[in-house]
Amino acid sequence: MGDFNYGEINWNNGTSPNALTNPATAFVETLRDLYLHQHITEPTHYRADQRPDTLHLVITNEEGMVDNLALNKPVGKPHNLCITFDFMCYTEMPAKKTPKFQYLKGDYVAMKQEAQSVSWNPEGKLSIKEKWHHFMNNIKHLMDK
């Protein structure tokens, strides 16, 4: 989205009346070459004693990426309309397969009995980190059961 200052372009049919070397014509051709879509076709710039122009553009690579486009009254006394739209983007969300426990349905009596038969003190000299892993493995084993 931006102010491109190519007022001579007719955005209803995507043409410029200028020679091929004109920047406005080159701009339209570049959009076409890149398969880009310009969503605004009505004037966005009004100034007294001048022809209204479509200077502000919303360009995307897919026609359906802009929805609810509206040209609203300017804020204050400028000569540019306020443009609002919804940008419809998409992204791939990786599927999360993290198990979730239903704590209200846990069999805590059985878990307590199982916990009494587990070795909570590992043998040998272990670091604090190793002891923590041993403890957490016991807890995870009980939760999984």
Buried (B, 14 or more C-beta within 10 A) or exposed (E): BEEBEBBBBEBEEBEBEBEEEBEBBBBBEEBEEEEEBBBBEEBBBBEEEEEBBBBBBBBBEEEEBBEEBEBEEBEEEEBBBEBEBEEEEEEEEEEEEEEEEEEEEEEEEEEEEBBEEEEEEBEEEEEEEEEEEBBEEBEEEBEEE
